[in-house]
Every structure is written in C-alpha cells, then in structure tokens.
Amino acid sequence: QVRLVESGGGLVQPGGSLRLSCAASGIIFSIDTMGWYRQAPGKQRELVAGITSGGSTNYADSVKGRFTISRDNAKKTVYLQMNSLKPEDTAAYYCKFRTATQRDYWGQGTQVTVSS
C-alpha cells in the first residue's frame, strides 16, 4: 500500500522560512508529477507548486519568487522550500503524486501557521 507522509510544517513568524517534505512509502511506479496543494479554513484546496518528471515547475502567482519545489526521484520525495512567509500562507499543506497511469496519491497534510 502506498502512503505519502508529509513533514516540516509548524508555526513560523512572518518573513520566516520552512521546508516541507513528502516521501512515498510502498511500491509506486512511474511517478509523473509531484505537487503541493494547500487549503485554508473556509477555502478551496489550491495548487501551490508542481514539478514534472522532467523537472519543469509551475507555481501559483501568490508564491512565485518565494517558494521553490524540488524532487528526489530515488527517494520518492518532493520538497517545498518556503521563504518570506506571510500570514496568508497559513493553511494545511498536502502533497500529491500522480503516476503515468493518472493515478493520484495524497498525503495526510501538514499544518503551516504564519503568525507573530
């Protein structure tokens, strides 16, 4: 059974940084895209950043220049480096892996709170 486990969330002051990690356990073949999503209370889940198997990345406009997504295929892990954090970045962050057969796997979420 495949599980995605996120880590690295927490409480940080505005302007601070956090690094999220998401690692897959179990047998998972042909991971295509990896991505990070977030959901704030009362809002819809939104894409934060994505990275393809070829290394192409895309970001939500709200995080461009502040967040960086990267992946380690050998470790089946995706990272999200978050700098210059703002209170509006507060949300539960979820990772998602999509395979070449279009099957999606989601993590359980990790909370990021940006507050002074």
URURWO-V862551 format. One record per pair of residues at least 24 apart in sequence whose C-alpha atoms are under 7 Angstrom apart, sorted by the first residue. I is the first residue (numbers start at 1). J is the second residue. D is the distance in whole Angstrom. If there is no record, write none. Layout:
BEGIN
I,J,D
I,J,D
END
This chain:
BEGIN
1,26,6
2,26,5
2,27,6
2,28,7
4,106,6
4,107,5
5,107,6
5,108,7
6,107,6
6,109,6
6,110,6
7,110,6
9,110,5
9,111,5
9,112,5
10,111,6
10,112,5
10,113,6
11,112,6
11,113,5
11,114,6
12,113,6
12,114,5
12,115,6
13,114,5
13,115,5
13,116,5
14,84,7
14,85,5
14,86,5
14,87,6
14,114,6
14,115,6
14,116,7
15,83,7
15,84,4
15,85,5
15,86,6
16,83,6
16,84,5
16,85,5
17,82,5
17,83,4
17,84,6
17,85,6
18,81,6
18,82,5
18,83,7
19,79,7
19,80,6
19,81,4
19,82,6
20,79,6
20,80,5
20,81,6
21,77,7
21,78,6
21,79,5
21,80,7
22,77,5
22,78,5
22,79,6
22,95,6
23,76,6
23,77,4
23,78,7
24,76,6
24,77,6
29,99,7
30,99,5
30,100,6
31,97,7
31,98,6
31,99,4
31,100,6
32,98,6
32,99,5
32,100,5
33,97,6
33,98,5
33,99,7
34,78,7
34,96,6
34,97,5
34,98,6
35,95,6
35,96,5
35,97,7
36,93,7
36,94,6
36,95,4
36,96,6
37,93,6
37,94,5
37,95,6
38,91,6
38,92,5
38,93,4
38,94,6
39,91,5
39,92,5
39,93,7
40,90,7
40,91,4
40,92,6
85,114,7
86,114,6
87,114,5
87,115,6
89,114,7
90,114,5
END
